[in-house]
Amino acid sequence: MAGSQLLILDKKQIQQKINRIAYQILEDNLTEKEIVLAGIWDRGYKLALRLKKVLTKISDLKVTMLKIELDRKNSKLVANTDLEETQWKNKVIILVDDVLNSGKTLAYGLGVFLNTPHKKIRTVVLVDRSHKIFPIATDFVGLKMATVLKEHVDVIMDVEGEEDRVYLS
């Protein structure tokens, strides 16, 4: 424990959660040839990349990566993606973020896909804090935990010079 930070998940536990989620995604998509992993920039995208790595090891699924950049300070949905709509149209979309707090980020992420036909959309979060104010359900969760609002969950993944960790502070 560093200062007022409580270690929730270490590097090994994070990888175990990612492996389990990847198998759950595979089981949910056994008849699919391709899925789209839509990661919310930046930690959600990093998590999606990790999921892709596992999925390509354990299956023949074609995994297309989609990066969603949201303007989190704007009260309206402002999002940019690195793929054209045609690349996710009529496909299974897996929306990925690191932590679910209020649900606003995932709700905005879902907004990107509302005007495009798709087979289904699923959501993935590494940590669900259970403080939703938006009607968002998580389909695949690494860790569900009750926290108080003033607490903060920090996910450290793929940060140079630092080991992967999840802290509560």
N, C-alpha and C positions, 0 to 999 in steps of 0.2 A: 504494500500500500504506500503510495507516494503522496505525502501531504494529506489533503482531505479527499483524495481519490480512493475509491474502493474498486479493486479489480473484480470485474464480473466475468469476463471471458479472456482466456489467454490465447496465444497463437494456435495451439493444438485444438482447443475447444472451438475456436472460430472455424477452423478447417473442418472439424467434425460436423458442425452445423451446416456449413456449405455443402459438404458431401451428402448429408441427409436431405437437404432441400433439393439438390440436383436429382436424387433418386425419386423424390416426390413429384418433381416436374416431369420426369421421364414416365412415371406410372400414370400421370394425368394426361399424357400425350402419346400413349403407345401406338396409336394408329396414324400419328402425324409423321410427315417426312421432314418438315421444317417448322421451327418456332422462331419468334423474334424476341430477343432479350432486350428490353427497353430500360436502360439504366438512367436514373436521374443523376445528372452531373453534380458533384464529382464522386462522392463515396458510393452512391447507388450504382454508378457506372463501373466503378472498381469492383464492387461485389458481383455485378453481372458478368464481368470478365472472368472472375474466379469461377462462377457457375458454368460459364461456357467451357472453361478448361476441363472441369469434371465431366460435364455432359458429353464432350467429344471423346473422352476416355471410355465412358460406360455405354455409349450408344452410337448409332449411325445417324442420329438426327442432324440435319443441317441447322446450325445456329447462326442466325443473322443478328449482329449487334446494332443497336440503335441508341444514340446518345441524345438525351433530352436535357436542354439547358433552360431552366426556369428563372424568370425574374422574380425572386422571392419577396422583394420589397414592394412590388406592385400589387395593388388590391384587385387587379384584373388579370386574367390568364394571359401571360406573355411567355411564349415558349418557342425555342428553336430546336430543330432536329438536324442530324447530319445525314439523313436519308430522305428520299422523296416518298410521298404517300404510297406510290405504286409498289414500293418494296415491302410494305407491311399490310397492304390491302388483302382482305380475305385470308388472313393467316392467324395463327394463335400468337397472342402478344402476352409476354410476361413482363409486367412493370416491376422494376426493382429499385428499392431504396434501402438505406442503412438502418434508419430509426423511424418508427412511426410515433409521432408526438400527437399533434392535433388532428392529423389526417389531411391538412391543407395541401401539403406537397404532393401526396399521392392523388388527391382529388384533381389538382392542377395537371399532374402527369396524365391522368385518365382523360382529361379534357382534350389532349392532343389527338385522341383516337375517336372522338365522338362523331365526327362527320365522315368517317371512313368505315366501310363494312369490314368486319373481322369475324373469325370463327368463334373466338372467345378471348377474354382478357382475364388474367390471373395476377395477383399481387404477391410480391416477396419482400419481406423485411428481415433484417438480421435481428433487430430488437423491437418489440412492440411494447410501448410503455403504458398502454391502456388509458390514455387521456384524450380520446377522440372527441372532437367537437364537430367533425364532418362524418357523414355516414359511410365510412370506409371499412371494408372487411379485408383482413389479410388472409390469403389462401395458404401461404407457406411462410412459417415464422421460425427463426432460429431460437429465440428466447422471448417468452412473454413474461413481463414483470410489472408489478404494481410499484409505481414511484410516486413521490409527492411532486407537485408542480414545480417547486423551487429547485428540485434536483435536476441535474443535467447528465445525459448519457453521451459520452465521447467515444466515437469509433475511430481507432487509428489503424488504417490499412494502407499498405504500400507507401508509407512515408519513409523517405530515405533516412537511414540512421536510427530508425525506431522499429521495434518489434511490434507485430500486430497485437492489439489489445482492445478491450472494451472496458471503459471505466464509468463508474457512477460518481458524480461529484456534486 
